[in-house]
Amino acid sequence: MKTFTVRTTEHDQMIDITSEVEDWIKTEGVEEGVVVITSMHTTAGITVNENADPDVKTDFLRRLDEVFPWNHPKDLHGEGNTASHLKTSTVGSSEMVIISEGKLVLGTWQGIYFCEFDGPRERKYAATLMR
């Protein structure tokens, strides 16, 4: 297992972590298996999505804001970040990706994203390999 640190710079942000995970897999010399990537936070998730058009990230975050607005008059959570918890539960806290011939098995336009929903902050995510 390895723990990675990521510094987010926005309140809501999707950071492509694909190359960082791929580099680690190469360092570990894994040719065949599975990698599981998980966020270590209740207000940040992990997802696989398109990494070619940056508008996808913009649209993704905007749509989540529409469904889970930051300020809702009926929210009771004392920290005021109920929306970030809901977004994380919707996106999910982890992803599993197959490794074949030393590479992540992702579609042409897919990447692995760390999704910040309550930033900016210093965050952590962990990955483990199953061979």
Secondary structure, 3 states (H helix, E strand, C coil): CEEEEEECCCCCEEEECHHHHHHHHHHHCCCEEEEEEEECCCCEEEEEEECCCHHHHHHHHHHHHHHCCCCCCCCCCCCCCHHHHHHHHHHCCEEEEEEECCEECCCCCEEEEEEECCCCCEEEEEEEEEC
